[in-house]
Amino acid sequence: MTRLWLPERPLVLASGSPTRRHLLESAGLDVEVVVPNVDERAIEAEAGPLTPADLALRLALTKARAVAATVGDRIVLAADQVLACEGEVFHKSSSLDVARLQLSRLSNKTHSLHSAAALIVPGREPDLLHDEARLTMRDLSASAIDTYLAIAGHDRVTGTVGGYQLEGLGIHLFTAIEGAHATILGLPLTGLLDRLRSQGWLAF
């Protein structure tokens, strides 16, 4: 049987995100998930003032190193995403009320999604990747936001930064989208595949 992923053992994905795993497996990669035990907000606080892109890279690298230290001689990939709007970084909503506030602040504005990945190969320096997407949210009334939250539900809304899943009901919130779909979902996939291919780990 011909396989796309050539290394003998699967790529270790240092992320609990089912979306990232799905993106990689849909692209033909063999993936094994090991969820990193890190405190993202503590990392952010310790890092001090960083650009959104640098913060996403810092988070991804920290996660990759945490998992790489536990899996021995394996190829490890971690990723993270930072949403920034008008100089402010947004995090996942802790409740529907927080999501309602975030959506009202993103309404009628353009925000950036910075997706970063860190690839660790034993004996080499970490390989870092970053890509940015820009999304313009339509002017949402309070009633529209409440209706969206009611239909989308707590788990979908609080499980993603910004309170939306673009691959689901979140698509209704936007008037313009610039950037790769995978980047919006949290992984700079095209650049990552180029890096993996350059290492001779993909069949074509």
C-alpha positions as CSV (number, residue, x, y, z in Angstrom):
1,M,0.0,0.0,0.0
2,T,1.4,3.4,-1.0
3,R,1.4,5.9,1.8
4,L,1.9,9.7,1.7
5,W,3.6,10.0,5.1
6,L,6.9,8.2,4.8
7,P,8.5,8.1,8.3
8,E,8.0,4.8,10.1
9,R,6.1,6.4,13.0
10,P,3.2,8.9,12.9
11,L,3.7,12.6,13.3
12,V,3.1,13.6,16.9
13,L,0.5,16.4,17.1
14,A,0.9,18.4,20.3
15,S,-2.6,19.6,20.3
16,G,-6.0,18.5,21.5
17,S,-7.8,20.3,18.7
18,P,-9.9,17.8,16.6
19,T,-9.9,20.4,13.8
20,R,-6.1,20.4,13.5
21,R,-6.0,16.6,13.6
22,H,-8.7,16.4,10.9
23,L,-6.8,18.9,8.7
24,L,-3.6,16.8,8.9
25,E,-5.3,13.4,8.4
26,S,-7.4,14.8,5.5
27,A,-4.1,15.8,3.9
28,G,-2.9,12.2,4.2
29,L,-0.6,12.4,7.2
30,D,-0.4,9.7,9.9
31,V,-1.0,11.5,13.2
32,E,-0.7,10.6,16.9
33,V,-2.1,13.1,19.4
34,V,-0.3,13.9,22.6
35,V,-2.0,16.9,24.4
36,P,0.5,19.3,25.9
37,N,0.2,20.1,29.6
38,V,0.8,23.9,29.5
39,D,-0.9,27.0,30.8
40,E,-1.4,29.2,27.8
41,R,-2.3,32.3,29.8
42,A,0.8,31.9,32.0
43,I,3.0,31.6,29.0
44,E,1.4,34.8,27.6
45,A,2.0,36.6,30.9
46,E,5.6,35.5,31.1
47,A,6.3,36.4,27.5
48,G,5.5,40.1,28.1
49,P,4.5,42.4,25.2
50,L,4.7,40.5,21.9
51,T,3.1,41.0,18.5
52,P,0.1,38.6,17.9
53,A,2.3,36.7,15.4
54,D,5.1,36.3,17.9
55,L,2.7,35.3,20.6
56,A,1.2,32.6,18.5
57,L,4.7,31.3,17.6
58,R,5.8,31.4,21.3
59,L,2.7,29.4,22.3
60,A,3.2,26.8,19.5
61,L,6.9,26.4,20.4
62,T,6.3,26.0,24.1
63,K,3.7,23.3,23.4
64,A,6.0,21.5,21.0
65,R,8.9,21.5,23.4
66,A,6.6,20.2,26.2
67,V,5.5,17.2,24.2
68,A,8.9,16.6,22.6
69,A,10.4,16.1,26.0
70,T,8.1,13.2,26.7
71,V,8.0,11.3,23.4
72,G,11.7,10.5,22.7
73,D,13.0,10.4,19.1
74,R,9.8,11.5,17.4
75,I,8.8,14.3,15.0
76,V,6.5,16.7,16.9
77,L,4.2,19.4,15.6
78,A,2.4,22.0,17.7
79,A,0.2,24.9,16.6
80,D,-1.6,27.8,18.1
81,Q,-3.7,30.7,17.0
82,V,-4.1,34.3,18.2
83,L,-7.0,36.6,17.3
84,A,-6.2,40.3,17.3
85,C,-8.4,43.2,16.7
86,E,-7.3,46.9,16.9
87,G,-4.3,46.0,19.0
88,E,-6.1,43.7,21.4
89,V,-5.7,39.9,21.7
90,F,-8.9,37.9,22.2
91,H,-9.1,34.6,23.9
92,K,-11.7,31.8,24.0
93,S,-14.9,32.8,25.7
94,S,-15.5,31.3,29.1
95,S,-19.3,31.7,28.8
96,L,-22.0,32.8,26.4
97,D,-22.0,36.2,28.0
98,V,-18.3,36.7,27.3
99,A,-18.9,35.4,23.7
100,R,-21.7,38.0,23.3
101,L,-19.4,40.8,24.4
102,Q,-16.6,39.6,22.1
103,L,-18.9,39.4,19.1
104,S,-20.3,42.8,19.8
105,R,-16.7,44.2,19.9
106,L,-15.7,42.4,16.6
107,S,-18.9,43.5,14.9
108,N,-18.4,45.7,11.8
109,K,-14.6,45.4,12.1
110,T,-11.7,43.5,10.5
111,H,-9.7,41.3,12.7
112,S,-6.6,39.0,12.1
113,L,-6.1,35.4,12.9
114,H,-2.5,34.5,13.3
115,S,-1.9,30.8,13.0
116,A,1.5,29.4,14.0
117,A,3.2,26.0,14.0
118,A,6.3,24.7,15.5
119,L,8.0,21.5,14.2
120,I,10.6,19.8,16.3
121,V,12.9,17.2,14.9
122,P,15.4,15.5,17.3
123,G,18.9,17.0,16.9
124,R,17.7,20.1,14.9
125,E,16.6,23.6,15.7
126,P,12.8,24.0,15.8
127,D,11.2,25.0,12.6
128,L,8.6,27.8,13.0
129,L,5.8,28.8,10.6
130,H,3.2,31.6,10.6
131,D,0.4,32.7,8.4
132,E,-2.3,35.4,8.8
133,A,-5.9,35.6,7.7
134,R,-8.1,38.7,7.9
135,L,-11.8,38.5,8.4
136,T,-14.4,41.3,8.3
137,M,-17.4,40.8,10.4
138,R,-20.7,42.3,9.3
139,D,-22.6,44.8,11.5
140,L,-24.4,42.6,13.9
141,S,-27.3,43.8,16.0
142,A,-27.7,42.6,19.6
143,S,-30.7,40.5,18.4
144,A,-28.6,38.9,15.6
145,I,-25.9,38.0,18.1
146,D,-28.4,36.5,20.5
147,T,-30.0,34.5,17.8
148,Y,-26.6,33.2,16.6
149,L,-25.5,32.2,20.1
150,A,-28.8,30.4,20.7
151,I,-28.5,28.4,17.5
152,A,-24.7,27.7,17.7
153,G,-24.9,26.7,21.3
154,H,-22.5,26.9,24.3
155,D,-19.9,24.3,23.2
156,R,-19.3,25.6,19.7
157,V,-19.2,29.2,20.9
158,T,-16.9,28.8,23.9
159,G,-14.6,26.2,22.1
160,T,-13.1,28.7,19.7
161,V,-11.5,32.1,19.9
162,G,-13.8,34.9,18.8
163,G,-16.9,32.7,19.5
164,Y,-17.3,31.3,16.0
165,Q,-16.5,28.4,13.8
166,L,-16.1,29.5,10.2
167,E,-16.7,25.9,9.0
168,G,-20.1,26.0,10.6
169,L,-22.6,28.7,11.5
170,G,-19.9,31.3,12.0
171,I,-19.7,31.8,8.2
172,H,-22.9,33.8,8.5
173,L,-21.1,36.5,10.6
174,F,-18.8,37.7,7.8
175,T,-18.8,40.0,4.8
176,A,-15.2,39.4,3.7
177,I,-12.5,36.7,4.3
178,E,-8.9,36.9,3.2
179,G,-6.6,34.0,3.8
180,A,-6.2,30.3,3.6
181,H,-9.0,28.2,5.0
182,A,-6.7,26.0,7.0
183,T,-5.0,29.1,8.5
184,I,-8.4,30.3,9.6
185,L,-9.0,27.0,11.3
186,G,-5.8,27.2,13.2
187,L,-3.0,25.6,11.1
188,P,-0.7,27.1,8.4
189,L,-1.1,23.9,6.5
190,T,0.3,24.8,3.0
191,G,3.6,26.1,4.5
192,L,3.8,23.1,6.8
193,L,3.4,20.6,3.9
194,D,6.1,22.4,2.0
195,R,8.4,22.0,5.0
196,L,7.6,18.3,5.4
197,R,8.1,17.7,1.7
198,S,11.5,19.4,1.7
199,Q,12.6,17.0,4.4
200,G,11.6,14.0,2.2
201,W,8.8,12.9,4.5
202,L,6.0,13.0,1.9
203,A,5.7,10.7,-1.0
204,F,5.1,13.5,-3.5
